[in-house]
Amino acid sequence: MLFELNLQEEEEDSYLTGKLLSKARKLRVPSPHIRREGEELSGAWYEGNQTGGWYLSPEGVKALREEIRQEERARREQNAHLAVWLSAVTGLVGALTGLVVVFAKSNG
């Protein structure tokens, strides 16, 4: 029973690791390295006992999620600045159109 529970946990970790790494790749966020300089393992990954695959540890999940959130926040802020400029240009075009209509009626 313990074998099956561990196997299920590794499958869940595999799914979560895959999703997070896919999102990180799309956002061009660097993923944590399995090993630090030399041969020392980083705390961001662990090797599964049942499958032998490498999965993000809870610390690695937390760190990668934070990096993803920071990148998404930066992109939202940049898009917010773009929306401000777009609304300003739209208002200016609307005001100029109104002035053209007023002048056209007064001269016509």
Secondary structure, 3 states (H helix, E strand, C coil): CHHHHHHHHHHHHHHHHHHHHHHHHHHCCCCCCCECCCCCECCCEEECCCCCCEEECHHHHHHHHHHHHHHHHHHHHHHHHHHHHHHHHHHHHHHHHHHHHHHHHHHC
